[in-house]
Amino acid sequence: MQTLWYVSFFMEVIMLDSVSELAKLFKERENQGIYSPMIGSIIELPVVRIRLGDKIILDDSHLTMCVMLQHNEEYSDIGREVVLLPYADGQNFIVIGVIQ
């Protein structure tokens, strides 16, 4: 009888730990951080390519433009920094401005 009680208690402890772990995972998923602006650098025009950090390069398929980037004989935005706003779980970005 005592062995059965011990096994039952042990199973309840494991089950409670599993439920707590599942609750933690749900809570982490719900508390996503808010999106905040990021800074990128224009590396290619007229086909837009923007470097974000050291390893990420964004192209037209990842970007929605709110500003017109320029590249002509008189003036070029290549090398300038832009403000990016992430959306779609950080997979796409809105280019909201060029830093002066």
Stockholm file with secondary structure:
# STOCKHOLM 1.0

chainA/1-100         MQTLWYVSFFMEVIMLDSVSELAKLFKERENQGIYSPMIGSIIELPVVRIRLGDKIILDDSHLTMCVMLQHNEEYSDIGREVVLLPYADGQNFIVIGVIQ
#=GR chainA/1-100 SS CHHHHHHHHHHHHHHHHHHHHHHHHHHHHHCCCCCCCEEEEEEETTTTEEEETTTEEECGGGEEESSCCCBSSSCBCTTCEEEEEEETTTTEEEEEEECC
#=GC SS_cons         CHHHHHHHHHHHHHHHHHHHHHHHHHHHHHCCCCCCCEEEEEEETTTTEEEETTTEEECGGGEEESSCCCBSSSCBCTTCEEEEEEETTTTEEEEEEECC
//
